[in-house]
Amino acid sequence: MAKKDTFEELTKNAMKIYDRLKEKAGQVVDETKRIAQLAKLKNGLEKTEQLLGARCYILIKKNKITVTDTEIKEYAEDIDELKCKIEQLESGNIFCKKCNTANPSTAKFCASCGKEL
């Protein structure tokens, strides 16, 4: 009879452990879902902010909105500068560091100011 009681006690303890593990696993799943939903929302917010910024930049360039904030003007100028640099690199030309003139990639000297490239 003692063996049967011991086996039943072990079974009960095993079931308690199983129930606790099941509960913890459920909590982990719920937390993982929450974290994934939070990441999705943050990603959506970031994309929306980027779209808003892009739209504002377009409106600034078209003079459809007046910007008095110096920092915003500087951002718009930074975007212009970056776009220019991208265009320069995509063109395959060499640009003079002195006068910023585009020169063929085979040029040794700037066609505008004569500076060595």
C-alpha atoms as one frame of an Amber mdcrd trajectory, in Angstrom:
protein
   0.000   0.000   0.000   2.888   2.408   0.743   4.205   2.064  -2.809   0.783
   2.950  -4.203   0.584   6.038  -1.938   4.090   7.097  -2.944   3.244   6.678
  -6.639   0.027   8.699  -6.225   1.945  11.412  -4.376   4.564  11.540  -7.151
   1.797  11.717  -9.753   0.114  14.597  -7.908   3.425  16.466  -7.617   4.162
  15.862 -11.291   0.711  17.231 -12.216   1.286  20.323 -10.060   4.635  20.922
 -11.779   3.004  20.382 -15.179   0.236  22.878 -14.343   2.769  25.489 -13.195
   4.854  25.000 -16.341   1.744  25.264 -18.500   0.779  28.507 -16.742   4.296
  29.948 -17.157   4.366  28.931 -20.828   1.073  30.760 -21.325   2.526  33.841
 -19.661   5.590  33.684 -21.913   3.373  33.388 -24.999   1.248  36.349 -23.879
   4.344  38.462 -23.198   5.845  37.534 -26.564   2.611  38.558 -28.296   2.613
  41.859 -26.393   6.212  42.568 -27.371   5.505  41.730 -31.027   2.440  43.988
 -31.051   4.436  46.795 -29.446   7.195  46.435 -32.056   4.613  46.507 -34.858
   3.026  49.670 -33.459   6.394  51.388 -33.015   7.355  50.449 -36.569   4.060
  51.882 -37.844   4.656  55.087 -35.892   8.166  55.439 -37.290   6.956  54.916
 -40.882   4.166  57.448 -40.384   6.607  60.002 -38.973   8.880  59.448 -41.985
   5.965  59.943 -44.368   4.972  63.117 -42.543   8.534  64.404 -42.724   8.754
  63.598 -46.430   5.439  65.347 -47.071   6.541  68.423 -45.115   9.809  68.509
 -47.071   7.884  68.449 -50.362   5.615  71.262 -49.194   8.625  73.320 -48.091
  10.305  72.846 -51.467   7.119  73.872 -53.303   6.824  76.931 -51.043   3.386
  75.785 -49.934   4.254  76.208 -46.282   6.370  78.849 -44.626   8.974  77.592
 -42.216  10.141  79.854 -39.437  11.800  77.138 -37.350  15.568  77.252 -37.961
  16.041  73.592 -37.117  13.448  72.529 -39.704  15.116  74.736 -42.320  18.453
  73.090 -41.509  16.913  69.633 -41.897  15.538  70.625 -45.306  18.987  71.932
 -46.309  20.597  68.697 -45.064  18.165  66.700 -47.202  19.034  68.853 -50.231
  22.730  68.299 -49.608  22.332  64.544 -49.192  20.234  64.307 -52.364  22.925
  66.212 -54.228  25.662  63.892 -52.966  23.611  60.835 -53.928  23.029  62.277
 -57.394  26.729  62.978 -57.759  27.701  59.448 -56.792  25.048  57.904 -59.022
  26.208  59.945 -62.031  29.666  58.355 -62.016  31.308  61.749 -62.429  34.146
  63.117 -60.332  33.283  66.356 -58.581  35.869  69.006 -57.927  36.385  69.602
 -54.220  37.139  73.262 -54.876  34.264  74.326 -57.146  31.977  71.259 -57.121
  31.952  71.015 -60.928  31.102  67.620 -62.426  33.959  66.153 -64.451  34.183
  62.890 -66.413  35.543  60.010 -64.365  38.637  59.935 -66.607  39.549  63.599
 -65.977  42.751  64.402 -64.111  41.980  68.113 -63.675  38.769  70.107 -63.171
  37.430  71.513 -66.432  36.194  74.621 -64.619  38.932  75.684 -62.186  41.882
  73.485 -63.219  42.367  71.953 -59.759  43.839  68.453 -59.798  41.186  65.835
 -59.194
